[in-house]
């Protein structure tokens, strides 16, 4: 029986929270007695405990899509890596290319034709054989369907044709040599399921009947948006079944709620901890922490004039930001080091280029002369020289006579956005730029940043071991076909950057390619479509009474959750004597925002769930 109570205030859809004070039924039942409604108890499907060992993972970010053609958030691509195999994937040891669905690969003398041998004996979860035709279908769908290009379109821009001459041979011909052919981060999907999908925006493409047919180490069995993604270990996975039976991703509004759940033995693994939370968990019984070398960069986007692929303006960004002199002044007026020290607690490395230090071959740092230093006086002088004088109230005025007022977009549930935005507002206010904070849900941040309806925005992206994808997201070719797609990371379109990007993507000499990658990052830095604030140290924690170990990527110094592979989840080792019936409590779920939903059963406490949030990948 369901009982609804109006809490008042605006409706916050999908916000669900577990009240810890009701963990004991002895406390919960008396408090809930007044709310009891007659009728039989029917537990929600997602709350039923399952037999076998379960890994429960806290998600502190939303899932935008399970459809792998559209998935952009880090959480979404993480699930996709578990459900569908890739041609190749970065090794757990050192991120070098390793076999996946492809067992081997060769290239022609002219470097324009790549032939992959597809693994034999692999089956989709519905029993049909996985063949090279599935891979050919996947790439051809991305090449021919604009909507299917949103997540992975940059990988196939240079493809001339993709064919499967037989079930175990895949042939990709490129227009010019392509250096990233062993790092194509595209999940291969079953043709017999996806060929029937005519519209990638159809809601059913996120449904279990579609996304539940996979060949990865885990199979999606249940999806409740912003509540739960449930997967089972694939018993027929070609590497062998995982050491446990079920994997659950449980959504929480923020890291505070997730950490409480970890302490209360309601989840087993948490990431995206704040520095305060991470430090507080040090030495706690049955909990191990992990500070990792990250593959993500955190940035402040500065809208350089959003446009679509046809170079038509979109969005409503302040036109003053089209002036690179204004963007450079903003870069001089903010202090990334203070954000790292004060907001991140020191758990981050000072940013520069788009590729973090975890990829030393491609990482670029500005020289001391190139780096934007925190210098409000220089920023003021630059704005004066650019024709943006201060008005009587201290706010600068542009050549059009309008005050220089900007909006700062960020995620309301993200600790960095909450605290970092105050610094940015203060710093820019000191040089005469009035900034208004707009902290909203992560889905709204995603929608608005994709549509160009922002001036400044906190963002971030996960990077791959091969630099092509990260650089490609900044190219003119990544501009969205229509307003609102997620093709471009920054709406940057610069002929000089594009020329360097095209050169690096076709350069097969490793040393020459690395130099071109660094030159491209230097050009991006000079034009300032965003300020790369830092490279986060991922902060994670897990319960050792439930799971004794998790593989890291790269080995030793890497992270567990947000990998460019699936090793962290696939290789998790359950603790001896750990519970054989994990998962969500069989009690009730309480939704907060518009209403509280309470379910009461004999001797059962309340469980809670919260909406999550964080940045794209």
C-alpha positions in Angstrom: 0.0 0.0 0.0 1.3 3.4 -0.9 0.8 6.5 1.2 1.6 10.0 -0.2 2.2 13.1 1.8 2.6 16.6 0.3 5.8 18.3 1.6 5.2 21.6 -0.1 7.6 23.6 -2.2 8.5 23.1 -5.8 8.5 19.6 -7.3 12.0 18.1 -7.5 11.4 15.1 -9.7 13.3 11.9 -9.0 14.7 13.0 -5.7 14.6 10.0 -3.4 16.2 9.8 0.0 16.7 7.2 2.7 16.0 8.3 6.3 18.8 6.7 8.3 16.9 7.2 11.6 14.5 4.5 10.3 17.1 1.8 9.8 15.9 0.1 12.9 12.3 -1.2 12.7 12.0 -0.6 16.4 12.3 3.1 15.7 10.7 3.2 12.3 7.5 1.3 13.0 6.3 3.5 16.0 7.1 6.6 14.1 5.3 5.4 11.0 2.3 3.9 12.8 0.3 7.0 12.4 0.8 6.9 8.7 -0.3 3.3 8.2 -2.9 2.7 5.6 -4.9 -0.5 5.6 -4.2 -3.0 2.8 -1.6 -5.6 1.9 2.0 -4.6 1.5 3.4 -4.8 -2.0 7.2 -4.1 -2.1 8.4 -2.3 -5.2 10.2 -4.5 -7.7 13.5 -2.8 -7.3 13.5 -3.3 -3.5 13.3 -7.1 -3.7 16.4 -8.7 -2.4 18.1 -11.2 -4.7 20.0 -14.3 -3.9 23.7 -14.4 -4.5 26.5 -11.8 -3.9 25.7 -8.2 -4.8 27.9 -5.2 -5.4 26.0 -2.1 -4.5 27.5 1.1 -6.0 26.5 4.7 -5.1 25.9 7.0 -8.1 26.3 10.7 -7.4 25.5 11.7 -10.9 22.5 11.2 -13.2 22.3 8.7 -16.1 21.3 10.7 -19.2 20.9 7.7 -21.5 21.4 3.9 -21.5 21.2 4.1 -25.2 24.9 3.9 -26.1 24.5 6.0 -29.2 23.4 9.0 -27.1 25.0 8.4 -23.7 27.2 11.3 -22.7 27.4 11.4 -18.9 30.3 9.5 -17.2 27.7 7.3 -15.4 26.0 6.4 -18.6 29.2 5.4 -20.5 30.3 3.5 -17.4 27.2 1.3 -17.6 27.6 0.9 -21.4 31.2 -0.4 -21.0 29.7 -3.2 -18.8 26.9 -4.2 -21.1 28.5 -4.2 -24.5 32.0 -5.3 -25.7 34.3 -3.1 -27.7 36.6 -4.0 -30.5 39.6 -3.2 -28.3 39.9 -1.6 -24.9 42.7 0.0 -22.8 44.4 -2.6 -20.6 44.0 -2.5 -16.9 47.8 -2.4 -16.4 48.9 0.6 -18.5 46.0 1.7 -20.8 47.6 0.2 -23.9 45.2 -1.3 -26.5 44.2 -4.9 -25.7 41.9 -7.3 -27.4 38.1 -7.1 -26.8 35.7 -8.3 -29.4 38.6 -8.1 -31.9 41.3 -10.7 -31.2 43.8 -9.2 -33.6 44.1 -6.4 -36.2 46.2 -5.5 -39.2 46.6 -2.5 -41.5 47.4 -2.2 -45.1 50.6 -0.7 -46.4 48.9 2.6 -47.2 47.4 2.6 -43.7 43.9 3.2 -45.1 42.5 -0.3 -44.6 42.2 -2.0 -41.2 41.1 -5.6 -40.8 39.9 -6.9 -37.5 39.4 -10.6 -36.6 36.3 -10.9 -34.6 36.2 -13.3 -31.6 34.4 -16.6 -32.3 31.9 -18.3 -30.0 30.6 -15.0 -28.4 26.8 -14.8 -28.0 24.4 -12.1 -27.3 22.4 -12.7 -24.1 19.4 -13.8 -26.1 21.4 -16.6 -27.6 22.2 -15.2 -31.1 25.8 -15.2 -32.2 27.9 -12.0 -32.1 29.4 -11.5 -35.5 31.4 -8.9 -37.5 28.1 -7.9 -39.0 27.0 -6.4 -35.7 30.1 -4.3 -35.6 29.6 -3.1 -39.2 26.0 -2.2 -38.4 27.0 -0.2 -35.3 29.6 1.9 -37.2 27.4 2.3 -40.3 24.5 3.5 -38.1 26.7 6.1 -36.5 28.0 7.2 -40.0 24.5 7.6 -41.5 22.2 8.6 -38.6 22.8 12.1 -37.3 21.1 11.4 -34.0 23.3 8.3 -33.5 26.4 10.5 -33.9 25.8 12.4 -30.7 28.0 10.3 -28.4 30.6 8.8 -30.8 30.4 10.6 -34.1 34.0 11.9 -34.0 35.3 8.3 -34.1 33.8 7.7 -37.6 34.2 11.1 -39.3 37.1 9.7 -41.3 35.6 6.3 -42.1 35.0 5.7 -45.9 33.3 2.3 -45.5 32.8 -0.4 -42.9 32.0 -4.0 -44.2 31.9 -7.5 -42.8 33.0 -9.9 -45.6 32.2 -12.8 -43.3 31.0 -13.4 -39.7 34.5 -13.1 -38.3 36.1 -10.3 -40.3 35.5 -6.6 -40.1 37.1 -4.2 -42.6 37.2 -0.5 -42.0 38.5 1.8 -44.8 39.4 5.3 -43.9 39.7 8.4 -46.1 43.1 9.3 -44.8 45.3 7.4 -42.3 43.8 7.4 -38.8 46.0 7.0 -35.7 43.3 6.0 -33.3 42.1 2.8 -34.9 43.1 0.7 -31.9 41.3 3.1 -29.5 37.7 3.3 -31.0 35.7 3.7 -27.8 32.4 2.6 -29.3 30.3 -0.2 -27.8 29.2 -2.8 -30.4 25.5 -3.5 -30.3 23.3 -6.3 -31.7 22.1 -5.6 -35.2 18.9 -7.7 -34.8 17.8 -5.5 -31.9 18.9 -2.0 -33.0 18.0 -2.3 -36.7 14.4 -2.0 -35.7 15.0 1.3 -34.0 14.1 4.1 -36.5 14.3 7.0 -34.1 17.2 7.2 -31.6 15.2 9.7 -29.5 12.5 7.1 -28.9 12.2 6.5 -25.2 12.2 2.7 -25.7 15.9 2.9 -26.6 16.6 3.4 -22.9 14.3 0.5 -22.0 15.5 -3.0 -20.8 14.0 -4.9 -23.8 16.4 -3.0 -26.0 19.5 -2.3 -23.8 19.1 -5.6 -21.9 20.5 -7.6 -24.8 24.3 -7.4 -24.5 27.5 -9.4 -24.6 29.5 -7.6 -21.9 30.5 -8.8 -18.4 27.1 -7.6 -17.1 23.6 -7.4 -18.5 21.1 -4.7 -17.7 18.0 -6.1 -16.1 16.3 -3.1 -14.6 16.4 0.7 -15.1 14.5 3.2 -13.1 15.7 6.7 -14.1 17.6 8.5 -11.3 16.9 5.7 -8.9 18.4 2.4 -9.9 20.3 0.5 -12.6 20.4 -3.2 -11.9 22.7 -5.6 -13.8 23.4 -9.3 -13.5 26.7 -11.0 -14.1 26.7 -12.5 -17.6 27.1 -16.3 -17.1 28.2 -16.6 -20.8 30.7 -13.8 -20.9 33.7 -14.9 -22.9 36.3 -14.0 -20.2 34.2 -15.9 -17.7 31.5 -14.9 -15.2 32.3 -12.3 -12.6 33.0 -13.4 -9.0 29.6 -12.1 -7.9 26.1 -12.3 -9.2 24.5 -8.8 -9.3 25.6 -5.2 -9.7 23.4 -2.3 -8.6 24.0 1.4 -9.3 21.9 3.3 -6.7 21.4 7.0 -7.1 22.0 9.5 -4.4 21.6 13.3 -4.4 25.1 14.0 -3.4 28.3 12.5 -1.9 27.1 13.2 1.6 24.1 10.9 1.2 26.3 8.3 -0.5 28.9 8.4 2.3 26.2 7.9 4.9 25.0 4.9 2.9 28.5 3.5 2.8 28.9 3.9 6.6 25.5 2.3 7.2 26.5 -0.7 5.0 23.8 0.2 2.4 26.3 0.5 -0.5 29.7 -1.0 -1.0 31.5 1.5 -3.2 31.4 5.3 -3.5 33.4 7.7 -5.6 33.5 11.5 -6.2 34.1 12.1 -2.6 34.9 15.6 -1.4 38.2 16.1 0.4 36.5 16.4 3.7 34.6 13.2 3.3 37.7 11.4 2.1 39.8 12.5 5.0 37.0 11.6 7.5 36.8 8.1 6.1 40.5 7.4 6.7 41.0 4.6 9.2 37.3 3.8 9.6 36.6 0.2 10.3 35.8 -2.0 7.3 36.4 0.9 4.9 39.3 1.4 2.5 40.0 4.7 0.6 41.6 5.2 -2.7 43.2 8.4 -4.0 43.8 7.9 -7.7 45.6 9.5 -10.6 42.7 10.9 -12.6 41.7 10.9 -16.3 39.3 13.8 -16.0 39.7 17.5 -16.4 37.6 20.1 -14.7 36.9 23.4 -16.5 35.1 26.7 -16.5 33.4 27.0 -19.9 33.4 30.5 -21.5 30.8 30.6 -24.3 32.8 31.7 -27.3 29.7 32.2 -29.5 27.8 28.9 -29.7 26.9 27.9 -33.3 25.7 24.8 -35.1 27.4 22.8 -37.8 26.2 25.2 -40.5 27.8 28.1 -38.5 24.4 29.6 -37.5 24.3 31.1 -34.1 22.5 29.2 -31.4 21.8 29.9 -27.7 21.9 33.2 -25.9 25.5 33.6 -24.7 26.7 37.1 -24.0 28.3 38.4 -27.3 31.1 40.0 -25.3 32.6 36.5 -24.8 33.2 36.2 -28.6 36.1 38.6 -27.9 39.1 36.6 -27.0 40.5 39.5 -25.1 37.5 39.3 -22.7 38.0 35.6 -22.3 41.7 36.0 -21.6 40.9 38.7 -19.0 38.5 36.2 -17.3 41.3 33.6 -17.2 43.6 36.2 -15.5 40.9 37.0 -12.9 40.3 33.5 -11.5 42.7 31.5 -9.4 42.6 27.8 -10.1 45.2 27.1 -7.3 42.8 28.5 -4.7 40.0 26.4 -6.1 42.2 23.3 -5.8 43.4 24.1 -2.3 40.2 25.5 -0.8 37.4 23.7 -2.6 39.1 20.4 -3.5 41.2 20.2 -0.3 44.4 19.9 -2.4 43.2 16.8 -4.2 43.8 17.9 -7.7 46.7 18.9 -10.0 46.9 22.4 -11.6 45.3 22.3 -15.0 46.7 23.4 -18.4 46.0 21.4 -21.5 43.1 19.1 -22.2 45.0 15.8 -21.5 45.8 15.1 -17.8 49.2 14.1 -16.4 48.0 10.5 -16.3 48.8 10.4 -20.0 52.3 11.8 -19.9 53.0 11.1 -23.6 50.3 13.7 -24.6 50.1 15.9 -21.6 50.9 19.6 -22.2 51.6 22.3 -19.7 51.9 26.0 -20.6 55.3 27.6 -20.0 55.6 30.1 -17.2 55.3 32.9 -19.8 52.2 31.3 -21.4 50.3 30.5 -18.2 47.4 32.8 -17.2 48.3 33.9 -13.7 45.9 35.3 -11.1 46.4 39.0 -11.7 43.3 41.2 -11.3 45.2 44.3 -12.1 46.3 42.8 -15.5 42.7 41.7 -16.1 41.4 45.2 -15.4 43.9 46.7 -17.8 43.1 44.2 -20.5 39.4 45.0 -20.3 40.0 48.7 -20.4 42.2 48.3 -23.5 39.5 46.1 -25.1 36.9 48.8 -24.8 35.0 47.7 -21.7 35.2 50.6 -19.3 33.7 50.6 -15.8 30.4 52.4 -15.4 29.4 54.6 -12.5 28.3 51.5 -10.5 31.6 49.8 -11.1 30.1 47.3 -13.7 31.9 47.3 -17.0 30.0 48.4 -20.1 30.6 47.0 -23.6 30.9 48.8 -26.9 27.1 48.2 -27.4 26.4 50.2 -24.2 25.2 47.1 -22.3 26.6 46.2 -18.9 28.9 43.2 -18.8 26.7 40.8 -16.9 27.2 37.0 -17.0 25.5 33.9 -15.8 27.4 31.1 -14.1 25.8 27.7 -14.7 26.6 24.8 -12.3 25.1 21.7 -10.7 23.2 22.4 -7.5 24.1 19.1 -6.0 27.9 19.3 -6.7 30.1 20.5 -3.9 32.6 22.1 -6.3 29.9 24.2 -8.0 28.3 25.2 -4.8 31.6 26.5 -3.2 33.6 27.3 -6.3 30.9 29.6 -7.8 31.2 32.0 -4.8 34.9 32.5 -5.6 34.3 33.1 -9.3 31.5 35.6 -8.6 33.8 37.5 -6.2 36.8 37.4 -8.5 35.0 38.6 -11.6 33.0 41.2 -9.6 36.3 42.7 -8.5 37.2 43.5 -12.2 33.7 44.9 -13.0 32.0 41.8 -14.4 28.7 41.1 -12.5 28.1 37.4 -12.3 24.8 35.7 -11.3 24.9 32.1 -10.1 22.5 29.6 -11.7 22.9 26.3 -9.8 20.4 23.8 -11.2 19.9 20.1 -11.8 22.6 18.2 -13.7 20.1 17.5 -16.5 19.4 21.2 -16.9 23.1 22.0 -16.9 23.5 19.4 -19.7 20.6 20.7 -21.7 21.6 24.3 -21.4 25.3 23.8 -22.1 24.5 21.7 -25.2 22.1 24.4 -26.4 24.5 27.3 -25.8 22.2 29.0 -23.3 24.9 29.9 -20.9 27.7 32.4 -20.4 30.0 30.6 -18.0 29.6 27.0 -16.8 31.4 24.5 -14.7 32.0 21.4 -16.7 34.4 18.5 -17.0 35.2 15.5 -19.2 36.7 12.1 -18.9 39.6 11.6 -21.3 40.7 8.5 -23.1 44.3 7.1 -23.4 44.2 8.1 -27.1 43.9 11.9 -27.5 41.8 11.9 -30.7 38.4 11.8 -29.0 39.2 14.6 -26.6 40.6 16.9 -29.3 37.9 16.0 -31.7 35.2 17.3 -29.3 36.8 20.8 -29.6 36.9 20.8 -33.5 34.6 22.5 -35.9 33.4 19.1 -37.0 32.0 18.5 -33.6 29.6 21.5 -33.7 26.1 20.2 -33.2 23.9 19.5 -36.3 21.0 20.9 -34.3 20.8 23.0 -31.1 20.8 20.8 -28.1 23.0 17.8 -29.2 26.1 17.0 -27.2 28.5 16.8 -30.1 30.8 19.7 -29.1 32.4 20.1 -25.6 32.9 23.9 -25.8 31.5 25.2 -29.1 35.1 25.9 -30.1 35.7 26.3 -33.9 39.2 27.5 -34.9 40.9 26.8 -38.2 44.4 26.7 -36.7 43.3 24.2 -34.0 41.4 22.1 -36.7 44.5 21.9 -38.9 46.6 20.6 -36.0 43.9 18.2 -35.0 43.7 16.8 -38.5 47.4 16.4 -38.7 47.7 14.6 -35.4 44.8 12.2 -36.2 46.6 11.1 -39.4 50.2 11.0 -38.1 51.3 7.4 -37.3 54.8 8.4 -36.1 54.3 8.4 -32.3 56.8 11.2 -31.5 55.5 13.5 -34.3 51.9 12.8 -33.3 52.6 13.6 -29.6 54.1 17.0 -30.7 51.1 17.9 -32.8 48.7 16.9 -29.9 50.6 19.3 -27.7 50.5 22.1 -30.3 46.7 21.7 -30.6 46.3 22.0 -26.8 48.5 25.1 -26.8 46.2 26.7 -29.4 43.1 25.8 -27.4 44.7 27.3 -24.3 45.6 30.5 -26.1 42.0 31.0 -27.4 40.4 30.2 -24.0 37.0 28.7 -24.9 37.4 27.3 -21.4 39.8 27.4 -18.5 41.0 24.0 -17.5 41.1 24.4 -13.7 42.5 21.1 -12.6 42.9 17.3 -13.1 41.0 15.8 -10.3 42.4 13.1 -8.0 39.4 10.7 -7.9 38.6 10.0 -4.3 36.9 6.6 -3.7 36.0 4.3 -0.8 34.7 0.8 -0.4 33.7 -1.6 2.3 36.3 -4.3 2.8 33.9 -6.5 4.8 31.9 -6.9 1.6 34.6 -6.7 -1.1 38.3 -7.3 -0.4 39.7 -5.7 -3.6 39.0 -4.0 -6.9 41.4 -3.8 -9.9 42.6 -0.2 -10.7 43.3 1.3 -14.0 46.2 1.9 -14.5 47.5 -0.7 -12.0 48.6 0.7 -8.7 47.8 4.4 -9.1 44.5 4.4 -11.0 40.8 4.5 -10.0 38.2 1.9 -9.6 34.9 3.3 -11.0 35.5 5.7 -13.8 37.8 3.7 -15.9 38.2 3.6 -19.7 37.5 -0.2 -19.4 35.4 -2.4 -17.1 38.1 -3.9 -15.0 37.2 -2.4 -11.7 33.7 -3.9 -11.6 34.4 -7.1 -13.5 37.4 -8.0 -11.3 35.9 -7.1 -7.9 36.5 -9.8 -5.3 33.8 -10.5 -2.7 34.9 -10.9 0.9 34.7 -14.4 2.5 31.7 -14.5 4.7 30.2 -11.4 3.1 26.4 -11.2 2.8 25.0 -13.4 0.1 21.9 -11.3 -0.2 22.9 -7.7 -0.8 21.1 -5.0 -2.6 18.4 -2.5 -1.7 16.5 -3.1 1.5 13.1 -4.8 1.1 11.5 -1.9 2.8 9.9 1.3 1.5 11.2 4.0 -0.6 10.7 7.6 0.3 10.5 10.3 -2.4 11.0 13.9 -1.4 10.3 17.0 -3.4 6.6 17.0 -4.4 5.7 14.1 -2.1 6.9 11.4 0.3 6.0 7.9 -0.6 6.0 5.5 2.3 5.6 1.8 2.3 5.2 -0.1 5.6 5.8 -3.8 6.2 6.2 -5.8 9.3 9.6 -5.3 10.8 11.0 -3.4 7.8 12.6 0.0 8.0 12.6 2.8 5.4 15.2 3.1 2.7 16.0 6.3 0.8 17.3 7.3 -2.5 18.5 10.6 -3.8 19.1 12.2 -7.2 22.6 12.4 -8.4 24.7 14.8 -10.4 27.9 15.5 -12.0 29.6 16.2 -15.3 29.7 14.7 -18.7 32.1 12.3 -20.4 
